[in-house]
């Protein structure tokens, strides 16, 4: 099936659903065919007979409708109640209409209270203000709210709980906590409504199924309030749709790290839901704090570090690297067995590995470092001299067959322990033992010619154990054995002269074995030996203007630690090393305000010790690799979880800004677990988080009844996403 046909079928499915939900209802009541019965201050407070009733004056108190087939025309007057609800529609009533007036209940009462079991309730051209909840309905069906205003209510403007087949259209909610809340509702629609200046959310769907929000606006949510705020929110439900909606100026005054602002958000277990053809603009947080703004957010969360599956590569492994764009595909490198370089796929549903390719580097020669280019088209490794005496090689990936072909081999003259690509893939840096006094070599890489050319060498002064290019391509972070009393170094890259210049060095005590940048390059994490019998993880802040590091926090391990990696969102750090208390893996949270580490979980890995670690670009898995133990050399753990099988397509997201640590993001969510494509995202602090060029799992197709036929060019599960 062609990709265009798949997307046409998605659109047709949404249109059909909208048509069913938004079709006009025909009321059976003919109450207006008779003359209205006037209601004044001397009338009974309960309507017990069917008919057409019309206010003749303002009323104070509660007006209760306890029968069916009633039209209540407020006639421009007001019902006010200082202690209870304004209008109450009793249990199991049907064919009720309330229209044309104002309802106010300024203390604890609701404006309109619809009891359970009601059906065919219409509220039209009504203004409800200063109540606890403007309109509150529970376990009722076919409630229609039209052309009404819900203003300055303590909690929700409109709250429907356990209701079905409801329709809200052309309504305005303002100065409430939440404009419209649907709780455990099904098969309902919200169309052409405006939510403005509500404090917590414009529209919230909690544990709902098969609801449509179409053509609605959410403006200035959260202004002046120090809490989370959302323009449009769906949580723990399924098959809900936000289409052709606009969220603008969603904000908060909170500076706390735990607070979130989002134009559109899917949270918890929300699944098979859609944000499509929407606009999210100007989500902001205060610049002085660390609360985070998102245009569109698929919530990430951490609960436990749990092993999903272990494998045996029949060798000790020193290097591991997830592919940046192909879901579940990774490379491993180690000491000679049959092959030192091996690639695998990981099937999360089957909890199984499948070997793809094995490549021999040579007899008695090891691989210590692996890294893919950012686009995933090339893989470089560093190690001992293999066949032909080469310590570094570059392979090109055939994405269709997932097989590697050798492009270039180079000789360093001594063992290499680390390699890293520049973000553009135009340069490769390698580091290791001394060769003619040099421990670092910088190469330019020509993709057209498939060649590496040495452009600079650095006499670092000690064996390099780890290095990593910064995300902006301007710096290289180096961890090594001791030289000049220091073990951690920063070199600046000059793209014109193609050379490296030292800008900073820091003492760690002994060997630094692992280094990693946060996604923004604002922080660096390292692991290694302090030289005093201690082993630790440290986090440094980095000033790119001066090229210098400042230590922020450290955590002691109690045994040697070899690998470290950041989560793609920059809020977590995972490490791999020798077992302490039986655990080789550790996961820390990093508080971006206090700039401190806190241990969240530790776990035992299959390999022991664990020498290498790689966090999957989608965020949900961490790969550990190391020495063979009980026939286990590599292990995949669960890490972050997300809402799954949702669609975020053809939206425009811009001007998401805020805190001074650059975490505000246009679109955040795993596109290995969701369909995130075709979006226009620009002028945000960060355009994407957890989103790569990869396509989602084919299991998404079943959620939206899409074909998963293979062998047809352009199927939904093939190709790459140029917009991400």
Secondary structure, DSSP 8 states (H G I E B T S, - for coil): --HHHHHHHHHHHHHHHHHHHH--------GGGS--EEE-TTS-SEE-S-EEEEESS-EES-EEE-SSSEEEE-TT-EEE-SSS-SEEE-TT-EEEEEEEEEEE--SS--SEEE-TT-EEEEEEEEEEESSSSSEEEES-EEEEEES-EEES-SSEEEEEES-BS-EEES-EEESSSEEEEEES-BS-EEES-EEES-SSEEEEEES-BS-EEES-EEESTTTT--S-EEEEEEES-BS-EEES-EEE--------TT-EEEEEEEETT-BS-EEES-EEE--B--TTS--EEEEEEE-EEEEEEEEEEEE--SS-EEEEEE-SSSTTEEEEEES-SS-SEEEEEEETTTTEEEEEEEE---TT--EEEEEE-TTSSEEEEEES--GGG-SEEEEEEETTTTEEEEEEEE--SS-EEEEEE-TTSSEEEEEEEEETTEEEEEEEEETTTTEEEEEEEE--SS-EEEEEE-TTSSEEEEEEEEETTEEEEEEEEETTTTEEEEEEEE--SS-EEEEEE-TTSSEEEEEEE-SSS-EEEEEEEEETTTTEEEEEEEEE-SS-EEEEEE-TTSSEEEEEEEEETTEEEEEEEEETTTTEEEEEEEE--SSSSEEEEEE-TTSSEEEEEES-SSS--EEEEEEEEE-BS-EEES-EEE--B--TT---EEEES-TTTSEEES-EEESSSEEEES--S----THHHHHTT-----SSTT-TTSS--TT-
